[in-house]
Amino acid sequence: MPFEFHELMSQHLAAAASDPEEQQLVVRFQDGAEWLYPNVPQSTFDLLMNSGSPGSFMRSVIKPIHGLHATKLKGKTPHGL
């Protein structure tokens, strides 16, 4: 299933997409890099999309829990996120 990206208003994050059935999150960074985060429930994706600071939410919620198993799909490795 191709991911449907939704734009994020963030200095570092450009867009995000979710596959609720597979519980996968794909984040596209401003430099074009894309990372897939496994085991991310739809509720966490919804919180990211509605966050006042998507970059902070990514650093404080998604990366600590799901970052160890993230897979780079394309592009450079983001620094600090």
Stockholm file with secondary structure:
# STOCKHOLM 1.0

chainA/1-81         MPFEFHELMSQHLAAAASDPEEQQLVVRFQDGAEWLYPNVPQSTFDLLMNSGSPGSFMRSVIKPIHGLHATKLKGKTPHGL
#=GR chainA/1-81 SS CCCCCEECCCSSEEEEEEETTTTEEEEEETTSCEEEEESCCHHHHHHHHTCSCHHHHIIIIIHHHHGGGCEEEESCCCSCC
#=GC SS_cons        CCCCCEECCCSSEEEEEEETTTTEEEEEETTSCEEEEESCCHHHHHHHHTCSCHHHHIIIIIHHHHGGGCEEEESCCCSCC
//
